[in-house]
């Protein structure tokens, strides 16, 4: 579909006005498609590599409509722009950033803009980020820093020097930034992923976010021959909060995730599960970032230090040992060999009731709060 304007606007037609009265986040696209053919993604498949845009005036109207509605209902402060590469249409997206800034000044909304930024950062990205300022955090979706992995997933990253220069600009202008990696990719080893984490910390990346590789139906990586070539083995996990009961029918959304490849074992992935939580708690949330930066001044990489913490946890107080044991048990207990096993498990009355009471969620958040409450010192 190339002429996107034939799709009626769900905002401007008033079709979804009722949802402004719920605690939901307004979400809109300014364009569709993606020019990049990454094997783990379906955004840039052959049908969508040629991008299409919604008319500029329509998006401007939608942004104004959303801001006015939210200013009346006050149920959220977040705006989600679901573009695959916000900033890729440089002048156009720069104009959108100015509109968003003006709406914030007028309505106090949005206070936070989430989006997927253009993969190869240009000078115009700096202008867009500067205009949005404190309203947005600019992510660098690196996915991997291992050349063999990047070749296999058909992805090109900006150079490390260009990324360092970008980080320097963001730091100097008080703009938040994220570096994103995906673990479980082909050719990614324990050593190469550790090297990437260490390099990002040495570059002073604002937040280091590591996603687990999910296989999507329709993506090249999900094809049998691709799985076989890279010895990809998977398991299934419930998606946080994505369940319900409708007219007596229990429904669950799940994700198929990489648990083993030719180059990384499942035990390696469990090792990184704990390390990623520690990075999120100490570095991203900044609870101990000052200490980590102090260690860096002596040439000690924070990732190496956190691994030492993991290696010596059984010399820690009993309540800390207990915390790490519980995390490890929870991280191992959320996986199922088949989707049928997952549905059968959570359909049991006691397990479904546990879900309704918040018994399953994101472990990094859960154990950040448990650390603060159970091990404050």
Secondary structure as UniProt FT lines:
FT   HELIX           4..6
FT   TURN            10..13
FT   TURN            15..16
FT   HELIX           17..21
FT   STRAND          26..28
FT   STRAND          31..32
FT   TURN            39..40
FT   TURN            43..44
FT   TURN            46..48
FT   STRAND          52..53
FT   HELIX           56..73
FT   STRAND          78..86
FT   HELIX           90..107
FT   STRAND          112..117
FT   HELIX           123..132
FT   HELIX           133..135
FT   STRAND          136..143
FT   HELIX           147..152
FT   TURN            153..154
FT   HELIX           160..172
FT   TURN            173..174
FT   STRAND          176..183
FT   TURN            186..187
FT   HELIX           190..202
FT   TURN            203..204
FT   STRAND          207..212
FT   TURN            217..218
FT   HELIX           220..222
FT   HELIX           224..229
FT   TURN            230..231
FT   STRAND          233..246
FT   TURN            247..248
FT   STRAND          249..260
FT   HELIX           266..279
FT   HELIX           280..284
FT   HELIX           289..296
FT   TURN            297..299
FT   HELIX           302..311
FT   HELIX           313..315
FT   HELIX           318..333
FT   HELIX           339..347
FT   HELIX           349..356
FT   TURN            357..358
FT   HELIX           363..374
//
